[in-house]
Amino acid sequence: MRLAQFKRLARWRAQPDTLASVHAPLIAADDLAGLAAQASLLATPPVREVHDHHAGDWASLWLGRGLDFEESRLYSPGDDIRDMDWRTTARTGRPHLKIYREERQPLVHLVVDRGATMRFGTRRRLKVAQAVRVAAVLAFTAAGHNGVIGATLWDTQDETLPVRHGRMAALGLIEQAAAPCPPLSDPAPTEALHHADRLAALEAGLPRGARLVLISDFAWLTDVHVAPLARLAARVDVWAIRIVDVAERGLPAMGTVCFRDMASGRRVWLDTAQDSVRNAIRTAFADRQAAQIAWLARAGVRHQQVDSDADDLIALLAHG
């Protein structure tokens, strides 16, 4: 690791590494170094179909020409007109696009959900902190494969980070994603339309063939989002990583406790000492999880679950 990278890590060391401080970064320096080591062991194959124009040094798996024509298909709104197949268009009277296969510099776009429901955790770390750890491993992995990296942070004010190349780009992305994330004092209700707009923005902004990783608890996901997710998955390679806290699966017996909905702000008292209450919560979570999996499957989105207290991410992400 270069001196400049150590200097950037040193800024993390200056921050208090404790969950008690809501103003501390979500990832400590030592943890970041460990995630970088994990990323060196994670082999993520690049997406083969490319429609962006990031020329790079990624070696082709085929001999001969570097850009091989594969087939023509009908033009879809948003396609790059530089790939138009004018001969087929003239012959058929319908616009067609040329499809090429080539190894180019892979583009990875990470979405880190920093919303209200992600600012929760009962074991080791918040769900949002685990989301940033996952993003860190994937960003370091992409940088190690000579990829270009971009990101969107879903927060009270969404932020899209520019596409950049290299390890320093990965560090910059992680530093912004890991900014302090205190509980929201007055969270607004989550609206399905808002997330539909977010998905539409990703569809419009990402080139075909990119890899998009959505890292969230998907508490916002409803049947309304299946169509925009399907359109997005038809354009880019979408990978959904669901972050789950162990307490969401089943509450421990703690007596009568006041709970606050982190999305709506509504408070409710529950007697967790009653088996019926804990069983109802466990069943509700299982039903919700099954619905999320079904919606993602209908949209054609690959998905997997990562527990918020998991330390070793290699086994969990290796088959993504």
Protein Blocks (a to p, Z undefined) as FASTA:
>chain_A
ZZklmmmmmmmmmpccdfklmkbcfbdfklmmmmmmmmmmpccdddfbdcbfcdcfbdcf
becjfbdcfbdcdddehiafklpcfklmmmnopacdddddddddddddddddfbfklmgc
fehpafklmmmmmmmmmmmmmmmnopacddddddfbdcdddddedjklmmmmmmmmmgcc
dddfbdcdddfklmmmmmmmmmmmpcghiacddddehlmpcfklmmmmmmmmmmmccddd
ddddfklmoccdebjaddddfknopacdddfkbmklmmmmmmmmmmmmmmmmmmmmmnop
acddddfkbmblmlmmmmZZ
